Amino acid sequence: MSAPRFPVSVKGVVFLGDRVALLRNEREEWELPGGRLETGEDPVSCLVREVKEELGIAVAVEAILDCWRYELQAGEVVIVTYGCRNDGEASLQISAEHRVLGLFGVTEIAALNMPEGYRRSIRHWDRLLREQGS
């Protein structure tokens, strides 16, 4: 019996001030910016590319926050989340890939339709940034 294979999606928690950037997808869920890891691609490079494509900003990827298996109708995907810092001007632009871009305070995310793993990652990065005094 062969080991299961899952696509890997790398996602970034990006705060602009005290608000986290989220995108609403075709399933009407809020999600972190990022995307699928391509064959031979480094996860950090993938995330930098995806955030630039989806939000129009450059980021520095700093820390792995979480990893979990997410079940979708089309199958399963492994999600790896990273804490990121805006690495330049914060002039957000939404890609055609998503319907809505939103900026939310940490206390607002509990009411959003989103996977719990994203909430966990947002809270974790917020806590780490506060501990660093950032």
Backbone hydrogen bonds, N-H to C=O, Kabsch-Sander energy under -0.5 kcal/mol:
donor,donor_aa,acceptor,acceptor_aa,energy
9,S,78,V,-3.1
10,V,35,G,-2.7
11,K,80,V,-2.6
12,G,33,P,-2.9
13,V,82,Y,-2.9
14,V,12,G,-0.7
15,F,13,V,-0.5
15,F,84,C,-0.6
16,L,19,R,-3.3
17,G,15,F,-0.6
19,R,16,L,-1.3
20,V,104,F,-3.2
21,A,14,V,-2.4
22,L,102,G,-2.8
23,L,31,E,-2.9
24,R,100,V,-2.6
25,N,23,L,-0.5
25,N,29,E,-2.7
28,E,25,N,-1.9
30,W,113,N,-3.2
31,E,23,L,-2.9
35,G,10,V,-1.8
37,L,8,V,-3.1
41,E,38,E,-2.4
46,C,42,D,-2.5
47,L,43,P,-2.3
48,V,44,V,-2.5
49,R,45,S,-2.3
50,E,46,C,-2.9
51,V,47,L,-2.7
52,K,48,V,-1.9
53,E,49,R,-2.3
54,E,50,E,-2.8
55,L,51,V,-2.9
56,G,51,V,-0.9
56,G,52,K,-1.1
57,I,51,V,-0.7
60,A,85,R,-2.5
61,V,59,V,-0.5
62,E,60,A,-0.5
62,E,83,G,-3.0
63,A,83,G,-1.2
65,L,81,T,-3.3
66,D,81,T,-1.2
68,W,79,I,-2.2
70,Y,77,V,-3.4
72,L,70,Y,-0.5
72,L,75,G,-3.8
75,G,72,L,-1.2
77,V,70,Y,-2.2
78,V,7,P,-3.0
79,I,68,W,-3.3
79,I,77,V,-0.6
80,V,9,S,-2.6
81,T,66,D,-2.3
82,Y,11,K,-2.4
83,G,63,A,-3.1
84,C,13,V,-2.4
85,R,60,A,-2.4
87,D,58,A,-3.2
91,S,89,E,-0.9
92,L,90,A,-0.9
93,Q,55,L,-3.0
95,S,54,E,-1.1
98,H,95,S,-1.1
99,R,24,R,-2.3
100,V,24,R,-0.8
102,G,22,L,-2.9
104,F,20,V,-2.1
108,E,105,G,-1.4
109,I,105,G,-0.8
109,I,106,V,-0.7
111,A,108,E,-1.2
112,L,109,I,-1.3
114,M,112,L,-1.2
118,Y,115,P,-1.1
119,R,115,P,-1.3
120,R,116,E,-2.7
121,S,117,G,-2.0
122,I,118,Y,-2.6
123,R,119,R,-2.6
124,H,120,R,-2.2
125,W,121,S,-2.6
126,D,122,I,-2.4
127,R,123,R,-2.3
128,L,124,H,-2.4
129,L,125,W,-2.7
130,R,126,D,-2.1
131,E,127,R,-2.2
132,Q,128,L,-1.8
133,G,129,L,-0.6
133,G,130,R,-0.7
134,S,129,L,-2.7
